[in-house]
Amino acid sequence: MFHNLKQVPLGKGPLKNLGKAMTRLSTAILTRSSAESLFIQPNFPRMLWRLSATHFFWHRKAKQNGLRPKDLRKQPFQ
């Protein structure tokens, strides 16, 4: 998700759900039992995720290709 996420321990912050899932998985492995399938999502607001992805990824890629952030908002073929 983010480069700095390496510093966040499992079970804290955005990795809270991942930490719980890993604990359940390890418990199932240690007890040699089956467990239900788990689907997790990061504990991070979707709107902030989209804003940060736009700022840190798309704008950077646009600049590397000689474009401006304004160019990303243009509608193609109109």
N, C-alpha and C positions, 0 to 999 in steps of 0.2 A: 504494500500500500504506500508507504513512505520510506525513504531511506533511513530516517531516524527511528523507525519502528523496531530496529534491531536492539535498541537499548531498553525497550519496554518488556518487562518480564511477562511470561504467560500467565493469564488469569487476571491481568490488570489492564485498565484502559480499553483501547480498541481490541485487545487480544483476550478479553474476558471470556467470550464464548469459546474461543479456540482452546483456552486453558481448561475449561470445563469438559470439552469434548475429548481432549487428550487424556484427561484423568479417567473419564469413563472408558475410553479405549484401553488404556493400560490396565485398569481393573479387570476388564473382560479378558484380556490376554493372560494376566496373572492367575485368574481363577479358571482359565480354560473354558469359558462359557461364551455363548453367543450373545450378541447385543443387537438392538435395533439400529437401523441406519440413522446417521446423524447428518443434518444439513445445518451449517452455521453461516452467520453473516457477521462482519466486523461491527463492533459497537461504535459506529461513527455516523453522524447525520449525513444522509444522502446528498443534501444540498451543499454541505461543506466539501464533501468528496468531489462533487462535480466542479465546484469553484476551484479547488486546489488542482484537480487534474487539468482544467483549462489553463490555469496560470502557469503551473510548473511543467506541463508537458506540451500542450498544443501551441501555446505562445512561443515556447522555446524552439519547437520544430519549425514553426512559421519563420522565425527569425533566421534559423539556419538555412532555410530555403529562399531567403531574400524577400519574404513577405512581411506584412504588418498584421497585428491582431485584427485590425479592421477588415483586412482581406478575408479572414476566416468567416466573417459573418455574411459575405456576399452569397447570393443565391445563384447556383450554377445554371447555365442555359436559360437565362431570362433576359 
